[in-house]
């Protein structure tokens, strides 16, 4: 059985970054060139990655835990990302 292809997205300080792995092998990584300030911009960035990379799973930070230190804007962006990935 082949290892899952996992796309992990991180949102911080108006930027979004990603890593794409299969098993323990890094296949791709990157960060947005311009700031991601709206949910629409983030959805466009991530949808492009999903279309190109075809991951089995999309992962991001769980902002519902009490130890999450993200600001309200980052939490809203991550929530938008979670809705897209479902």
N, C-alpha and C positions, 0 to 999 in steps of 0.2 A: 504494500500500500504506500502510495506516494505521500510525502509530508504536505500538510496544508500550506497554501500560499496566504500569508498574513500581511495585510496593509495596516500599519499603525500610524495614526494621525495625532499630532500634538499642536495645540493652539496656545500661543503666549505672545504677549506684547505686540499684538496686531499682526503677527506673522503666523504661518502654519508650516509645519514641517512633517515629513513622512519618512518611514522606513518600510521596505518591502522585503520580506524574508520568506524562504521556504525551508522548513526545518531549521537548521542552524546556519544556513547559508544566506548571506546578505545579497539580494539581487539588485536593489536600487535604493536610493535615498535622495532627499532633496529638501529645499525650503522655498517658500514663495519669494519671488523677486520683489514684488510690490506688497505693500501692507494689505492684509485681509481685515477689513473693518466691518463688513456686513455679512449677514448670513448668505445672501445671494452670491457674493464673491467667494465665500468659503465653499458653498455648494458647487459652484462652477469649477473651482480648483479640484475638489475631491471627486466630482463626477468624471472629470477628465482622467484622473488617476485610475478610477474604477474601470472606465471604458478601455483604457490602454493596458493596464496591468492584469485585469481579470482576477482579483483576489478571491479566495474562498471565504475569508473572514476579514472584517474591518474592525479595528480596535481603537478605542480612545479612552481618555481618562474618565473615571466615574466621579462625577461632580456631586453625587448625592451623599457621599460619606462625610462625616463631620470634620475629618482632617484635610479636606480639599481646601486649598488656599487660593484658588482662582478667583478673580474678580467677577462681578456680575456680568460684564460684557463677554468675557471669555466663557463663562458658564452658558450664556445664551448661544454663543457660537457653537460650542460643543453640543448643546441640545439640538441645534439645527443639523449638525453633522450626524448625530445619533438617529434622527428622524430619517435622514437620507439613507443611511446604512441598513435600516430595517427592511 
